[in-house]
């Protein structure tokens, strides 16, 4: 729905397989990415735990978690239809 060019995902999958033979590649539609970020996060070790707990309370299943190399942000993939609920749950946990 967001990629207009026909065959682009197939081409991307082919290139990934060339670079990482045998890798499991999963493509999903209707997934939203929620970013949790803040300068003070690197000094608080409970941010990820509180974030995931807030999602669990609302029965929102994280589909992916990417902590990355930064100490100031991380990404959580959730079902697109639950994205607003996820943002609200995280906001309410911290504010």
Buried (B, 14 or more C-beta within 10 A) or exposed (E): EEEEEEEEEEEEBEEEEEEEEEEEEEEEEEEBEBEBEEEEBEEEEEBBEBBBEBBEEEEBEBBEEEEEEEEEBBBBBBBBEBBEBBBEBBEEBEE
